[in-house]
Each structure stands twice: as C-alpha cells, then as structure tokens.
C-alpha cells in the first residue's frame, strides 16, 4: 500500500462519487476505480458499497478512513518538519553560557521570537566546561570568556565589558567615587577557581599584578551570582565583569577602578564542522544584537561628549 492509493481513497470517501473524485484528482474515472479495487484486494475488505445511484462507505471503510487520515497527516507533518530542519527553522539547539548577561538574554529572546519551532536547551556552564562540551559535541553554541580559533572551534566577540569592583555596602571604600587598586592590598577576595576559567582568571590577576597588587584570595565560588551573594554577607570583596552589575543584590555596591580597566570580551563559539543552518541562523542573530549594542553605545558616548 502506498500514499497515492490512500489519497485516492480519501478523495472518493469525501465525494462519495467516483466522477467528482476523479475530477478533483485530475484523472480519468476508470483508472481511479481500478486503483480503489486494487486497494480493496490488498486489504482483503470491501471499502465501498457501489450501486448505479450512489456510493457509500462500509463499516470497514469508515474505520480505514479515520486511520489513513491520521497517516497522511503524520506523513505531511514529518515532511514539513524535515524541510524546516533542513532550513534551520526547526530542531533542537543546545546553548552553553557562562553568565546570563544582558546581551546573551537579548540574543536568546530574539532567537525564540524569530524561530519558535526550534527548541532551545540552555546549560549554565563554566568556560572550560563549555569548551569540553563543544569538543565532545554535547552543545552546539557556547558563550565564554576566552578566544577560540583553531582547527576545530571558532569564536567571535559578541560583547565587550570592563571590570567592576564589588564591595559590601558598609565597606570603608564604598563611599569613594572610584577605587584605586593600591587600596585593595591585603583585602580578602572571593574568586572563581582558576581551573574553571584560567584565561579569565589570569586576565584579572595580571591587571592587579601590573599595579603591584597580589590578590589575597580567601574564598572561591563557581558562579558570579554566588560570588556577589558572598560579598553581600561580608565574606570578602570581588572583581567581576560589568554585566554582573545588572544583578541587583541587596547589601553590595559596584565601583569603577581609578586605574584604566582593560576590556573583557565575551565570545560566542561553535564547532567549525557543526555550522548547520540552525547554528548559522543563531550566529546571524548574535551579530545583529552585537551591532545594535555597539551602535547604541556609540550614540550614548557621542551624546555625552556633545553635552560637555
């Protein structure tokens, strides 16, 4: 039995007239009648009562009609989903991220709105965990803080940030408009474990070391929000990307450094052999959002300069 015969049967069952059914199918009536008879022979049942005056479905025909309608619907739906998947408009996309920054949330929001039939699976992971997951093909996209361009992985900048100091609200330095690194000597710091993000960890420690300050790390925590929470209860102070400032935790205050703070990049990364249509659509939205943020930032700086 094939799909063509099922469609013939459904059309005859809907019209209950072979001439009208043949006209709808754009074929002659005799071949249509022959196909229906072949179908009945194949099934070993009579599907229609035929007289010179009318055509009616048998009880077996009614049961068969319900079944083949479901089959046709499933086949057509599968074909449609297959075509959408090939176009990158349907399927499952697994995305890893190190921090739920504003730009990452905006990218995810835009992607969901534009491609609602693609299931986004989100995994909060450290940079090292994401890189391992990309190499092992456990995620399709990663957002991390280390550049990756080798024979397997590719990456590009999707956000630029500065460093911020996080202090308890009652800290003696909290009243200063900016804080010099020299004032942080011997201060207890809360940091993430180096092995979970060595490039970013070394980036921070190098910034302090260049100013003659060695970090006095007394506590470690994996997630940025946990670090901020520990600062809030007085366990120490910390340094975080500026995007973390959007996490409004009671009891902490964010400060700029008096010394020029180096820029921190957030990268979007993917496997070079994994650039499916779905991944490419996601990267297109990443670039659109990044360009929008850069344009907004430039306009803000221009407006501020004009007011000076």
C-alpha positions, -999 to 999 in steps of 0.1 A, spaced: 0 0 0 13 35 -9 4 71 0 -10 76 -35 -37 50 -30 -46 64 4 -51 98 -11 -73 83 -39 -94 65 -12 -98 97 9 -110 117 -20 -136 91 -31 -147 88 6 -152 126 8 -170 129 -25 -189 95 -24 -189 99 -62 -162 85 -85 -167 110 -112 -163 140 -89 -134 123 -71 -116 117 -104 -122 153 -114 -106 165 -81 -77 142 -87 -74 153 -123 -75 118 -137 -100 96 -156 -126 77 -137 -118 42 -149 -81 42 -135 -94 56 -102 -120 28 -99 -92 3 -107 -69 17 -80 -97 15 -54 -104 -21 -63 -67 -29 -61 -67 -13 -26 -97 -34 -15 -80 -66 -28 -48 -57 -10 -67 -52 23 -90 -81 17 -121 -60 26 -148 -40 8 -144 -3 14 -174 10 -6 -209 -1 -13 -214 7 -50 -247 10 -69 -257 28 -100 -273 55 -78 -248 60 -50 -215 51 -33 -214 46 4 -186 36 29 -188 3 45 -181 0 82 -146 -12 74 -143 18 50 -152 42 78 -125 27 101 -100 27 73 -108 64 65 -100 75 101 -67 56 101 -54 68 67 -63 104 75 -40 102 106 -13 85 85 -15 112 58 -14 140 85 17 124 101 35 120 68 28 156 57 38 169 91 70 148 90 78 162 56 72 197 68 94 193 99 121 177 78 121 206 54 121 231 83 150 213 100 170 214 67 164 251 66 175 256 102 140 266 113 132 235 134 150 212 157 169 214 190 198 238 197 219 233 228 235 265 241 260 268 269 267 301 287 290 313 314 269 343 326 233 353 318 245 388 307 221 413 292 233 407 257 230 369 260 194 372 272 186 396 244 201 371 218 181 342 233 149 363 233 153 374 197 160 338 186 130 324 203 107 351 188 120 345 153 123 307 154 96 295 179 97 259 165 134 255 174 138 241 210 164 260 229 182 239 255 202 261 279 231 249 300 249 272 325 285 261 324 320 275 331 342 284 302 362 251 305 331 230 307 317 247 276 349 241 256 349 204 266 313 201 257 319 217 222 348 193 216 326 164 226 297 177 206 274 180 236 265 216 228 261 235 196 269 270 208 288 284 237 292 319 253 325 321 272 354 344 280 383 330 260 390 333 223 389 300 204 401 298 168 418 265 159 412 236 136 380 226 155 365 256 172 357 291 160 347 321 180 340 358 177 334 387 201 297 393 210 301 417 240 328 440 254 328 448 291 350 464 318 359 452 353 339 462 383 348 460 420 321 445 442 321 457 479 298 452 508 276 483 512 292 491 546 328 487 534 351 517 542 358 521 505 321 522 494 319 560 498 347 566 472 335 575 437 363 553 423 387 529 440 424 526 433 439 492 432 465 503 457 438 505 484 430 468 479 463 454 491 456 426 517 418 429 511 401 394 512 390 385 477 364 360 466 372 345 432 362 316 410 385 286 408 413 291 382 409 257 366 374 265 356 385 296 336 422 300 335 423 327 308 398 350 325 414 343 360 448 352 347 434 383 329 422 396 363 453 387 383 475 403 356 456 435 358 461 437 396 497 425 393 507 452 369 496 477 396 517 459 422 488 442 439 486 405 445 451 391 451 445 378 486 420 350 477 403 337 508 372 321 492 362 305 459 328 302 443 319 289 408 290 313 397 292 351 396 259 355 414 272 333 443 303 354 445 281 386 447 260 369 474 291 361 495 303 397 492 268 408 505 273 389 537 308 402 543 329 372 533 352 395 512 352 416 481 355 407 444 360 418 409 335 409 382 326 418 346 305 449 344 275 430 331 272 414 366 261 448 379 226 441 365 223 415 393 209 438 420 218 421 452 209 440 484 240 448 505 265 452 477 278 482 457 296 482 424 326 505 419 348 516 389 385 513 393 405 545 393 431 529 370 420 523 334 402 489 333 411 466 304 382 454 283 368 419 288 354 401 258 325 377 258 328 353 229 303 331 211 319 299 200 309 269 178 324 239 161 337 245 126 322 212 114 289 220 131 278 250 112 243 237 103 216 261 90 203 263 126 236 273 140 241 299 112 207 314 120 217 317 156 250 334 147 232 358 125 211 370 154 242 372 177 258 395 151 227 416 148 223 421 185 260 429 189 259 455 162 228 471 178 245 472 212 277 487 196 256 513 178 237 523 210 270 526 229 285 548 203 254 571 202 255 573 240 292 583 240 286 609 212 256 624 231 276 626 263 305 643 245 283 669 230 270 678 264 305 685 278 
